[in-house]
Amino acid sequence: MRTLAMGALVGALMFAAAGSAMAQEDKVVLKDGPGRDKTMQCIACHSVDYIPMNSRFLNKAGWTAEVNKMINVFGAPIPKSDVEEIATYLTQNYGTGPAK
């Protein structure tokens, strides 16, 4: 019984420490620029944290494919007419460069 109580205490302390570290994380804010307003539609489904997290992997073709996947596969409420502007914004501000 004492071992169980110690395990619970250690678990609680670890959880509290993790929560404290998470509370100190900076909030991600998208860079200003043309297309930012349309890109903000993405927060209807997920946080914008995913954008800088994936930025080192995606060029224009990759961002275009990602936005289309969000619309066509996951049902994101984004007009298809906004795909080009969103992909351009993401490429210019978070992308690896133009598609080859």
C-alpha positions as CSV (number, residue, x, y, z in Angstrom):
1,M,0.0,0.0,0.0
2,R,2.8,2.4,0.9
3,T,4.5,1.7,-2.5
4,L,1.3,2.5,-4.3
5,A,1.0,5.8,-2.4
6,M,4.6,6.7,-3.3
7,G,4.0,5.8,-6.9
8,A,0.9,8.1,-7.0
9,L,2.9,10.9,-5.4
10,V,5.8,10.6,-7.8
11,G,3.3,10.5,-10.7
12,A,1.5,13.6,-9.4
13,L,4.8,15.5,-9.1
14,M,5.8,14.5,-12.6
15,F,2.5,15.6,-14.0
16,A,2.7,19.0,-12.1
17,A,6.2,19.5,-13.5
18,A,5.1,18.8,-17.0
19,G,2.1,21.1,-16.7
20,S,4.4,23.9,-15.4
21,A,6.7,23.4,-18.4
22,M,3.8,23.5,-20.8
23,A,2.5,26.7,-19.3
24,Q,5.7,28.4,-20.1
25,E,5.6,27.6,-23.8
26,D,5.2,30.6,-26.2
27,K,1.9,30.9,-28.0
28,V,2.4,30.5,-31.8
29,V,1.2,33.6,-33.7
30,L,1.3,33.6,-37.5
31,K,3.5,36.1,-39.3
32,D,1.8,39.1,-40.8
33,G,1.5,39.1,-44.6
34,P,-0.8,38.7,-47.5
35,G,-2.9,35.5,-47.0
36,R,-2.6,35.4,-43.2
37,D,-6.3,36.1,-42.8
38,K,-7.3,33.2,-45.0
39,T,-4.7,30.9,-43.4
40,M,-6.3,31.7,-40.0
41,Q,-9.3,29.6,-41.2
42,C,-7.1,26.6,-40.3
43,I,-7.8,27.2,-36.6
44,A,-11.3,25.9,-37.1
45,C,-9.8,22.4,-36.9
46,H,-6.4,22.7,-35.2
47,S,-4.0,25.1,-33.6
48,V,-1.5,27.0,-35.7
49,D,1.3,25.2,-33.9
50,Y,1.3,22.7,-36.8
51,I,2.4,25.3,-39.3
52,P,5.9,26.1,-38.0
53,M,6.2,22.4,-36.9
54,N,5.8,21.2,-40.5
55,S,7.5,24.2,-42.2
56,R,10.9,22.7,-42.6
57,F,9.4,19.9,-44.7
58,L,7.1,21.7,-47.1
59,N,7.6,23.7,-50.3
60,K,4.7,25.2,-52.3
61,A,3.6,21.9,-53.7
62,G,3.7,20.3,-50.3
63,W,1.7,23.1,-48.7
64,T,-0.8,23.0,-51.5
65,A,-1.2,19.3,-51.1
66,E,-1.6,19.7,-47.3
67,V,-4.3,22.3,-47.6
68,N,-6.2,20.3,-50.2
69,K,-5.9,17.2,-48.0
70,M,-7.4,19.1,-45.1
71,I,-10.4,20.2,-47.3
72,N,-10.9,16.9,-49.3
73,V,-10.1,14.3,-46.7
74,F,-10.8,15.9,-43.3
75,G,-13.6,18.3,-44.4
76,A,-12.0,21.5,-43.4
77,P,-14.5,24.4,-43.9
78,I,-12.2,26.3,-46.3
79,P,-13.3,27.4,-49.8
80,K,-11.2,25.7,-52.5
81,S,-10.8,29.2,-54.0
82,D,-8.6,30.0,-50.9
83,V,-6.1,27.2,-51.4
84,E,-3.7,29.1,-53.7
85,E,-3.5,32.1,-51.4
86,I,-3.1,30.0,-48.3
87,A,-0.4,27.8,-49.9
88,T,1.4,30.9,-51.1
89,Y,1.3,32.5,-47.7
90,L,2.6,29.3,-46.0
91,T,5.4,28.9,-48.6
92,Q,6.6,32.5,-48.3
93,N,6.5,32.6,-44.5
94,Y,7.0,29.0,-43.4
95,G,8.1,27.0,-46.5
96,T,11.3,25.5,-47.7
97,G,11.1,27.2,-51.1
98,P,9.3,27.0,-54.4
99,A,8.3,23.6,-55.9
100,K,10.9,22.1,-58.2
